[in-house]
């Protein structure tokens, strides 16, 4: 149980760390406006209307630079599906060694658009689920290693017959090992009870008395 909780702690740490390190900026931008996020400059180059296979879209364009050097072009979209009247957003993403850059286009506001720009370091959005996945796998490993696991997929009836026999044998072996250890320890104790505690074995016992000379008094 303690080890499983430790795995959960890894997951919580990953999610908390990713949220704490994220740098985000939400604002209304007109064509030509720029915003600086985590040292990266995002220039809004405008937006255009378009049509997909079964949706209407607004596609924006952001040019990203750092210290005057070109980094990437991001083209996020906002889509509306007329059949269900369901809007969705498709973020523009650019992955760097230090993290991920995101740009999201929102609703029109005045002569501009609401935009959301953010930077997630150390793999960006991946960091929370990567650490969380490690924690989850660690907890699952510990849980599956414990005898008597309640997981249905570990139940003998849910496995092929060849694996059921192996599973049953391993479970019995897990329970028999402590018994075998106790039997060995008990055997040593039983032998010890038959010995005379006052009798100390010696390599010289039963052998000739060694020669020696006594100095005159």
C-alpha distance (Angstrom), angle and dihedral (degrees) to the residues before:
residue distance angle dihedral
X1 . . .
X2 3.80 . .
X3 3.82 91.4 .
X4 3.79 91.5 48.9
X5 3.80 89.5 52.1
X6 3.79 88.3 51.1
X7 3.79 89.5 56.7
X8 3.81 89.8 51.1
X9 3.80 89.0 50.9
X10 3.83 89.6 56.5
X11 3.80 90.0 54.0
X12 3.82 93.7 48.4
X13 3.81 90.6 47.4
X14 3.80 91.4 53.1
X15 3.80 94.3 49.6
X16 3.81 92.9 44.5
X17 3.80 93.0 47.1
X18 3.80 93.9 50.1
X19 3.81 91.4 51.2
X20 3.78 93.1 46.6
X21 3.82 95.2 50.7
X22 3.81 97.4 45.5
X23 3.82 117.8 110.3
X24 3.82 113.6 -154.4
X25 3.80 137.6 178.0
X26 3.82 127.5 -173.5
X27 3.81 119.4 -171.5
X28 3.79 146.5 133.7
X29 3.81 111.8 -95.7
X30 3.79 132.9 -169.3
X31 3.77 124.7 -159.6
X32 3.79 108.8 -69.3
X33 3.81 95.5 21.5
X34 3.79 118.6 131.0
X35 3.79 134.0 -156.9
X36 3.79 128.7 -169.9
X37 3.80 117.7 -138.4
X38 3.82 121.4 176.5
X39 3.81 91.0 -21.6
X40 3.83 94.2 -49.8
X41 3.80 119.6 114.3
X42 3.81 116.0 -141.5
X43 3.81 115.5 -162.6
X44 3.79 116.7 -164.1
X45 3.82 107.2 -137.6
X46 3.80 94.8 -176.5
X47 3.80 138.6 -95.6
X48 3.79 135.7 -95.8
X49 3.79 135.1 -160.9
X50 3.76 121.2 -121.1
X51 3.79 145.9 155.8
X52 3.78 131.6 -117.2
X53 3.82 130.1 -165.9
X54 3.80 92.8 -75.0
X55 3.78 105.6 -4.2
X56 3.80 144.7 61.5
X57 3.77 117.3 -123.2
X58 3.76 144.9 -164.8
X59 3.80 110.8 -152.9
X60 3.80 120.3 -164.4
X61 3.77 129.1 -166.2
X62 3.80 126.1 -144.2
X63 3.79 125.4 -178.1
X64 3.80 112.3 -153.1
X65 3.80 124.0 -156.8
X66 3.78 138.2 165.0
X67 3.80 123.4 -151.9
X68 3.80 88.2 -14.2
X69 3.81 94.2 -53.4
X70 3.79 120.0 119.8
X71 3.81 114.6 -111.6
X72 3.80 109.7 168.4
X73 3.80 149.0 -41.8
X74 3.81 116.5 -115.8
X75 3.81 122.4 -162.2
X76 3.80 110.8 -172.9
X77 3.80 120.2 -178.6
X78 3.77 138.0 -151.9
X79 3.80 111.5 -152.6
X80 3.80 131.2 -164.9
X81 3.79 121.0 -165.2
X82 3.84 106.5 -151.5
X83 3.80 95.2 -157.9
X84 3.79 93.9 61.0
X85 3.81 98.1 16.6
X86 3.77 87.0 -129.9
X87 3.83 117.5 153.2
X88 3.80 120.7 -153.0
X89 3.79 134.0 178.9
X90 3.79 126.9 -136.7
X91 3.79 110.1 -160.4
X92 3.78 121.9 -142.7
X93 3.81 107.0 -125.6
X94 3.77 132.8 -170.6
X95 3.81 119.7 -177.7
X96 3.80 121.6 -145.1
X97 3.78 132.2 178.1
X98 3.80 88.6 -107.3
X99 3.80 97.0 45.6
X100 3.82 145.6 -62.0
X101 3.82 130.3 -60.6
X102 3.80 117.8 -145.8
X103 3.80 133.4 -169.1
X104 3.81 124.5 -176.9
X105 3.81 127.8 -175.0
X106 3.80 118.3 -145.2
X107 3.80 137.2 179.6
X108 3.81 123.6 -38.4
X109 3.80 113.9 -95.9
X110 3.78 119.8 -173.3
X111 3.79 107.2 -47.0
X112 3.80 92.6 -23.6
X113 3.79 142.9 49.3
X114 3.77 134.6 -106.4
X115 3.79 106.8 -111.4
X116 3.76 133.9 -172.6
X117 3.79 118.8 -155.0
X118 3.77 124.3 -179.6
X119 3.79 145.1 159.6
X120 3.79 125.5 -148.0
X121 3.82 114.4 -166.2
X122 3.81 129.2 -147.1
X123 3.78 96.3 33.2
X124 3.81 93.7 -29.5
X125 3.76 113.6 -133.2
X126 3.79 90.0 7.8
X127 3.79 94.1 67.0
X128 3.80 96.5 72.9
X129 3.79 97.2 47.8
X130 3.83 92.7 39.1
X131 3.79 93.0 56.2
X132 3.77 90.2 35.9
X133 3.78 90.2 51.3
X134 3.82 91.0 50.7
X135 3.78 89.6 50.4
X136 3.78 92.3 46.0
X137 3.80 93.5 48.5
X138 3.80 90.3 46.9
X139 3.80 91.1 52.2
X140 3.81 91.7 46.2
X141 3.81 91.0 49.6
X142 3.79 92.1 51.8
X143 3.78 91.6 45.1
X144 3.79 93.5 49.6
X145 3.81 91.3 47.4
X146 3.79 92.1 57.8
X147 3.84 114.9 92.6
X148 3.78 116.1 -116.6
X149 3.81 94.0 30.3
X150 3.79 112.0 -178.8
X151 3.77 94.5 -144.2
X152 3.78 109.9 124.8
X153 3.76 94.5 -142.3
X154 3.81 89.3 58.7
X155 3.78 92.1 53.3
X156 3.83 112.5 110.9
X157 3.80 91.9 -126.4
X158 3.82 90.8 59.7
X159 3.81 94.2 56.0
X160 3.84 133.3 75.1
X161 3.78 114.2 -88.5
X162 3.82 93.8 -107.2
X163 3.78 90.9 52.4
X164 3.81 92.3 43.2
X165 3.80 90.6 61.5
X166 3.80 90.3 47.5
X167 3.79 90.6 48.3
X168 3.81 93.0 49.6
X169 3.82 91.4 46.8
X170 3.81 92.6 50.2
X171 3.81 91.8 47.4
X172 3.79 90.9 51.1
X173 3.78 90.6 46.5
X174 3.80 90.8 52.8
X175 3.80 90.3 54.1
X176 3.82 94.5 41.7
X177 3.80 96.8 51.2
X178 3.84 95.2 71.2
X179 3.82 89.4 46.9
X180 3.82 91.3 52.5
X181 3.80 90.7 49.3
X182 3.81 90.5 50.9
X183 3.82 90.9 49.2
X184 3.81 91.8 52.6
X185 3.80 92.2 48.2
X186 3.81 90.4 46.0
X187 3.81 90.3 51.5
X188 3.80 92.0 54.3
X189 3.80 90.4 48.3
X190 3.82 91.8 49.4
X191 3.79 91.3 52.2
X192 3.79 90.2 48.1
X193 3.80 92.0 54.3
X194 3.82 90.4 59.7
X195 3.82 93.5 57.2
X196 3.80 125.6 92.1
X197 3.80 106.7 -116.5
X198 3.85 90.1 -155.9
X199 3.77 92.7 57.9
X200 3.77 114.1 84.9
X201 3.80 115.1 -168.5
X202 3.79 116.3 -128.1
X203 3.78 133.7 -173.7
X204 3.86 89.7 -135.5
X205 3.81 94.7 54.2
X206 3.86 111.3 119.0
X207 3.80 93.4 9.5
X208 3.84 129.3 113.9
X209 3.77 118.4 -77.3
X210 3.81 108.8 -103.1
X211 3.79 117.3 -115.3
X212 3.78 116.8 -104.5
X213 3.81 139.2 166.0
X214 3.78 125.9 -138.8
X215 3.76 119.1 -144.2
X216 3.82 113.6 -120.5
X217 3.81 114.0 -98.7
